[in-house]
């Protein structure tokens, strides 16, 4: 249960289409979004914790800058999430709850298109039709989120984490495309869990798939799925029975309003959860881009 409540679990099971679409160089983007998530938490059957439930409100500010890297389209992204919510459960038959509020762990992401995405200015993209695109990214989670070291459940994870990932985008013609991403979260140690204990976590493998339908030049709709596997934790060397093998489904849509303005909405739910948050999530967002 320790890690299951953390908002970082939702990020590990993220559903985010069009991450490797080549963007024009010299582009700046600011994005604001709100996400509501609520659901039960599946825990080990031997634990004294039952009927666990979490509700979270997340506000996110993201900044993106695109550029050319060795002649390839690349981008760097910074994400700062703020969380407010509540977790509650029965512990040995007694009600227990925990308010969650504060800055969650921010993330930095560097992505570059290796195949099919040469660096181009906006004026050079007019009329360009992309073939197969292969991209790579590195996502870094910084241990800057709010942590009360005397509490089990926290907004921040109090550890570093890094995720290398490879993504492939395959246009299908007639306004359709398929995307597949695969990566692995590698976790540092939380060396101050409950002040003196050490939490370690095994790598967590992720696989995302998206089917994209373009809605002319102004919008798109995606049908999303993700699988995660692994992530067993240990406290002071004692391994827990919390191996994750979870699946989520969802849909995402975006519409461009013109002059750099765009809106986006997404919904997702847990299709299968062996351990962790079996939550439903709804997200709305707005972005503005300029050169």
Protein Blocks (a to p, Z undefined) as FASTA:
>chain_A
ZZmmpmklmmmmgccehklgccdehiacdddddddddddddddfkbmbehiacddddddd
dddddddeehiacddddddddddddddddeehiacddddedjddddddddddfehpacdd
fklmgopacdddddddddddddfbccdfkbfbdfbloiacddddddddddebjhiacddd
dddddddddfkgghlaccdddddddddddddddehjlbccdddddddeejiaceehiacd
fbccdddddddddddebjhiacdddddddfbdfbdcdddddddddddddZZ
